[in-house]
Amino acid sequence: MRADPASTEVYLALGVEHLRGARRFAERGRLAFFEEGDPLVFVAVESELRKAFESLNRLGQPFWRANPLLPRKRIGEIRQLLTHDYAGIDRSEVWEIVTEEVPTLLRRLARAKVPKSA
């Protein structure tokens, strides 16, 4: 089955949009993120990350072949954590992802090549 370049562009755009959304919520700061009385910032960041990594996980083989230096395995690991290990999500780990990994990933995705044909 061949990947549709249009769907690749859509999944990439959605992934980037949700990564940026997670960053915007995280910019409210560490205190807001870890505040137990108001879990909304954590919930918003986690939700945006889950949608972002699900979208990125759906990028087809042609995309990954065109971008071998992107951290495909790590993207899958984060998606797995956020989607299937929901009850065991550690706030510190999510904070590290959004503050340390996401900015680098966004820069790398901005330079990613989208294959014209699959």
C-alpha positions as CSV (number, residue, x, y, z in Angstrom):
1,M,0.0,0.0,0.0
2,R,1.3,3.4,-0.9
3,A,1.2,6.4,1.4
4,D,-0.7,9.3,0.1
5,P,1.5,12.4,0.1
6,A,-1.5,14.6,1.0
7,S,-2.2,12.5,4.1
8,T,1.5,12.7,5.0
9,E,1.3,16.5,4.9
10,V,-1.9,16.4,7.0
11,Y,-0.4,14.1,9.7
12,L,2.8,16.2,9.8
13,A,0.9,19.4,10.1
14,L,-1.3,18.0,12.8
15,G,1.7,16.7,14.7
16,V,3.4,20.1,14.5
17,E,0.2,21.9,15.5
18,H,-0.3,19.8,18.6
19,L,3.4,19.9,19.6
20,R,3.1,23.7,19.5
21,G,-0.1,23.5,21.5
22,A,1.6,21.5,24.2
23,R,4.5,24.0,24.3
24,R,2.0,26.9,24.7
25,F,0.3,25.3,27.7
26,A,3.7,24.4,29.2
27,E,4.8,28.0,28.9
28,R,2.5,28.7,31.8
29,G,5.4,27.3,33.9
30,R,6.5,24.4,36.0
31,L,4.4,25.5,39.0
32,A,1.2,25.5,36.9
33,F,2.1,22.2,35.4
34,F,2.7,20.5,38.7
35,E,0.0,22.2,40.7
36,E,-2.1,19.5,42.2
37,G,-5.1,21.8,42.9
38,D,-5.5,22.7,39.2
39,P,-4.6,19.7,36.9
40,L,-5.8,21.5,33.8
41,V,-2.4,22.5,32.5
42,F,-1.0,19.0,32.9
43,V,-4.1,17.5,31.2
44,A,-3.9,20.0,28.3
45,V,-0.2,19.3,27.7
46,E,-0.7,15.5,27.9
47,S,-3.7,15.7,25.6
48,E,-1.8,17.8,23.0
49,L,1.2,15.5,23.2
50,R,-0.9,12.4,22.7
51,K,-2.5,13.9,19.6
52,A,0.8,15.1,18.3
53,F,2.6,11.7,18.7
54,E,-0.4,9.8,17.3
55,S,-0.3,12.0,14.2
56,L,3.5,11.6,13.8
57,N,3.3,7.9,14.3
58,R,1.0,7.7,11.2
59,L,3.5,9.1,8.9
60,G,4.2,6.6,6.2
61,Q,7.4,4.7,5.2
62,P,8.3,7.1,2.4
63,F,8.4,10.0,5.0
64,W,10.7,8.0,7.3
65,R,12.9,6.9,4.4
66,A,13.2,10.6,3.3
67,N,14.0,11.6,6.9
68,P,16.2,8.9,8.5
69,L,17.6,11.2,11.2
70,L,14.3,11.9,12.7
71,P,13.8,10.0,16.0
72,R,11.1,7.6,14.7
73,K,11.7,5.0,17.5
74,R,11.4,7.7,20.2
75,I,8.2,9.1,18.6
76,G,6.7,5.6,18.8
77,E,7.9,5.2,22.4
78,I,6.3,8.5,23.5
79,R,3.1,7.6,21.7
80,Q,3.0,4.2,23.4
81,L,3.5,5.8,26.8
82,L,0.8,8.5,26.3
83,T,-1.7,6.2,24.7
84,H,-1.3,2.8,26.4
85,D,0.4,3.5,29.7
86,Y,-2.1,6.3,30.6
87,A,-2.5,5.3,34.2
88,G,1.2,5.2,34.8
89,I,2.1,8.5,33.2
90,D,4.6,10.4,35.4
91,R,4.2,14.2,35.4
92,S,8.0,14.7,35.5
93,E,8.4,12.5,32.4
94,V,5.8,14.5,30.5
95,W,7.4,17.8,31.6
96,E,10.7,16.6,30.4
97,I,9.2,15.6,27.0
98,V,7.5,18.9,26.5
99,T,10.3,21.1,27.7
100,E,13.4,19.2,26.5
101,E,12.4,16.9,23.6
102,V,9.6,18.8,21.9
103,P,11.5,22.0,21.0
104,T,14.2,19.9,19.3
105,L,11.7,17.8,17.5
106,L,9.8,20.9,16.3
107,R,13.1,22.3,14.8
108,R,13.8,19.0,13.1
109,L,10.3,18.6,11.7
110,A,10.5,22.1,10.3
111,R,13.3,20.8,8.1
112,A,11.7,17.5,7.2
113,K,11.2,16.4,3.6
114,V,7.8,15.4,2.5
115,P,8.1,12.9,-0.4
116,K,6.2,14.0,-3.5
117,S,5.2,10.4,-4.3
118,A,5.1,7.3,-2.2
